[in-house]
Amino acid sequence: MLDMRREIVRMARLIYAHGLSNTAGGNISARHEGCIYMSPRYMGSRYQFEIAPEQISVLDASSQQVLEGPRELSRESKMHLAAYAEFPLLGGVIHAHPHNLMVFVAAGRPMPPVLEWTFKYGVMDCIPETPSHSQALADRVVALAATRREQMERVGLGIILPGHGVAVLGKDLFNAYDTLERLEENAHCILMSRLLPPED
């Protein structure tokens, strides 16, 4: 039987170890068997992504009331919960600050796919610059995701949050992580390719 709290703990360690987020923040959530599971507040700055299963909040998927774990949710919980409310087939959301993708975040520029295994994601679009932790941010992420719902439900979707980070939405937690790592490698290849000498 899948223990989603332990899976979120495992994903948190992978994200930090692989440079997919930093101590400035990040959060992870999953919807599984009628509940929403969400990583704790201060996962980056206080815990450096070394969290324990009992720190995961478990919410009722319909009323979004906390059933188990901490009652104080991640500051970006509005975005996660708004996405789950809008997209019944959504199963995983990751907000992160990936090392290479943050260059596109800082510039507020969309990222094109350059690798065969990122073509399926198309261009990674930006929402307008929006205050973090706000309802406006949640609304803009949901609005952009709604225009690419079929892609999100099939292969996953990454969204650039200018000046802030990225949001990745997937059909489950594992798809969201896979999407995040592939998009980060795509960003790395774009940036490093600028260092190649001109062809003769």
HULIN-V762427 format. One record per helix or strand of 3 or more residues. SS is the DSSP state (h for helix, s for strand). FROM is the first residue (numbers start at 1). TO is the last residue. If there is no record, write none. Layout:
BEGIN
{{SS & FROM & TO} {SS & FROM & TO}}
END
This chain:
BEGIN
{{h & 4 & 17} {s & 27 & 32} {s & 35 & 38} {h & 53 & 55} {s & 57 & 60} {s & 66 & 68} {h & 77 & 86} {s & 92 & 96} {h & 101 & 107} {h & 116 & 121} {h & 135 & 147} {h & 149 & 154} {s & 157 & 161} {s & 165 & 170} {h & 173 & 193}}
END
